[in-house]
Amino acid sequence: MITRIREVRRARGMTLDDVAKACSPPTTPQTIGRLETGTRTVSVGWLNRIASALGVDAADLVDHPDRAELPVVAVLGANGTTAPKRHALVVPPKVGPGQIAMTVSASIGDYRAGDEIWCERLEAEDYGRALNRDVVLPRPAGRFLFGRLIGREDGKLHLLPLGAGGRQQVVTDPPWIAVTVKLVRAL
């Protein structure tokens, strides 16, 4: 079986060590390297473990001749646009459990009209993962609050609005929050 583990890992910006640690249970970078290069046979179990660690479907790690792929043809950096140093592909987005989305109808802060903001819902014990990141949370009467989570203490969340000059909002024990994980912007 021909796999795309290396291409997907590189597209995710992860090292062999990152993937090895993200596997459940964790493994060694050498094992991941052997599975990538084909010096060790990739079983369905390994394929599922690595896919979970990379945040993709196992099918995304198998080379299909009829799969539509999006090759990376250039890299934009501080010194301009250059050709990639090695062949790379962009991994298609994967919708995970608990993900929700917002659309932007008017530009505000770093967001532009037409943007899609993908968010991951968090449980109360995981709210600390969202510190210094943009979050959305429900308010009464079908309203929502979106802003940067800057503090958390005693069940209270402190959010800064996106626009300049706005006042900090304090919300007590929201039923859930969702942290931004991906911005999709059409050009």
C-alpha positions in Angstrom: 0.0 0.0 0.0 1.4 3.4 -1.0 0.8 6.0 1.8 0.9 9.7 1.9 1.8 9.9 5.6 4.9 12.1 4.9 3.1 14.6 2.7 0.2 15.0 5.1 2.6 15.3 8.1 4.6 18.0 6.3 1.4 19.8 5.2 0.3 19.8 8.9 3.7 21.3 9.8 4.4 18.4 12.2 7.7 16.6 12.9 8.1 12.9 13.3 8.4 13.5 17.0 5.2 15.6 17.0 3.2 12.7 15.3 4.8 10.1 17.6 3.8 11.9 20.7 0.3 12.6 19.4 -0.4 8.9 18.7 -2.5 7.1 21.2 -0.6 5.4 22.8 2.5 7.4 22.0 5.3 5.8 19.9 8.7 6.7 18.7 9.7 9.0 15.8 11.7 6.2 14.3 8.6 4.0 14.1 6.7 6.9 12.3 9.6 7.3 9.9 9.7 3.6 9.1 6.0 3.7 8.4 6.3 6.8 6.2 9.1 5.3 4.1 7.6 1.9 3.8 10.4 0.0 5.6 7.7 -1.1 8.0 4.3 -2.4 6.8 1.5 0.0 7.6 -1.4 -1.9 9.1 -5.0 -0.6 9.4 -4.4 0.0 13.1 -1.3 2.1 12.5 -3.0 4.0 9.7 -5.9 4.9 12.1 -3.5 5.9 14.9 -1.5 8.1 12.6 -4.6 9.6 11.0 -5.9 10.5 14.4 -2.6 12.1 15.4 -2.6 14.2 12.2 -6.3 15.1 12.5 -7.3 13.6 9.2 -9.3 10.6 8.0 -7.3 7.4 7.4 -8.4 7.5 3.8 -6.4 10.8 3.4 -3.2 8.8 4.2 -3.7 6.3 1.3 -2.6 7.2 -2.2 -5.6 7.0 -4.5 -4.9 7.3 -8.3 -8.2 9.2 -8.9 -8.0 11.5 -5.9 -8.1 15.2 -6.7 -5.0 16.8 -5.1 -4.0 20.4 -4.5 -0.3 20.7 -5.1 1.7 23.5 -3.4 3.5 25.4 -6.2 4.9 28.4 -4.2 5.7 29.4 -0.7 5.1 33.0 0.5 7.7 34.1 3.0 9.3 37.3 4.4 11.7 37.4 1.4 9.0 37.0 -1.2 7.5 34.1 -3.0 9.7 31.1 -3.8 9.3 27.6 -5.2 8.9 24.9 -2.6 12.1 23.1 -1.7 10.3 19.7 -2.0 7.0 18.4 -3.4 4.1 19.2 -1.0 0.3 18.9 -1.0 -2.4 20.7 0.9 -4.5 18.5 3.1 -8.2 19.0 2.5 -10.1 20.3 5.5 -11.6 17.8 7.8 -14.7 18.5 9.9 -14.3 17.1 13.4 -16.8 16.3 16.0 -18.0 19.4 17.9 -17.0 21.8 15.2 -19.2 24.8 14.3 -18.8 27.7 12.0 -19.5 31.4 11.8 -19.6 33.6 8.7 -18.6 37.2 8.7 -21.0 39.7 7.1 -19.1 42.9 7.8 -15.3 43.4 8.3 -14.3 43.8 12.0 -10.8 43.4 13.6 -8.8 40.8 11.6 -11.8 39.4 9.9 -13.2 40.4 6.5 -16.7 40.2 5.1 -17.1 36.8 3.5 -14.8 35.0 5.8 -15.7 31.7 7.4 -14.5 31.0 10.9 -14.3 27.4 12.0 -14.5 26.8 15.7 -14.1 23.8 18.0 -16.5 23.5 21.0 -14.7 23.0 24.3 -15.9 21.5 27.6 -15.6 23.7 30.7 -12.4 22.0 31.9 -10.7 22.8 28.6 -11.4 26.5 28.5 -7.8 27.3 29.5 -6.8 26.1 26.0 -8.6 29.0 24.5 -6.8 31.8 26.5 -5.5 34.6 24.2 -7.5 33.2 21.3 -10.8 34.2 19.7 -13.9 32.4 21.0 -17.6 32.5 20.4 -20.1 31.7 23.2 -23.9 31.8 23.4 -25.9 34.5 25.2 -29.6 34.6 26.1 -32.3 35.2 23.5 -30.4 33.6 20.6 -27.5 36.0 20.7 -23.7 35.3 20.7 -20.6 37.0 21.9 -17.3 36.8 19.9 -14.0 38.1 21.2 -10.5 37.4 22.5 -10.6 35.3 25.7 -8.1 37.1 28.0 -8.9 35.7 31.4 -10.7 33.1 33.4 -11.4 32.9 37.1 -14.2 31.4 39.3 -16.4 30.5 36.4 -16.1 34.0 34.8 -14.7 34.5 31.4 -13.2 37.9 30.3 -13.4 38.7 26.7 -12.1 41.7 24.7 -14.2 42.7 21.7 -12.6 42.6 18.2 -13.0 46.3 17.4 -10.9 49.1 18.8 -12.3 51.0 21.8 -14.7 48.2 23.0 -15.1 47.4 26.6 -14.2 44.1 28.2 -17.1 41.7 28.6 -17.4 39.3 31.6 -19.6 36.2 31.2 -20.4 33.9 34.0 -20.6 30.1 33.4 -21.5 30.0 29.7 -23.1 26.6 28.7 -20.2 26.2 26.1 -17.5 28.1 24.2 -15.9 27.4 20.9 -12.4 28.4 20.0 -11.4 29.5 16.5 -9.3 26.9 14.7 -9.4 27.8 11.0 -10.1 30.8 8.9 -11.4 30.3 5.4 -11.1 33.4 3.2 -12.1 33.6 -0.4 -10.0 36.0 -2.5 
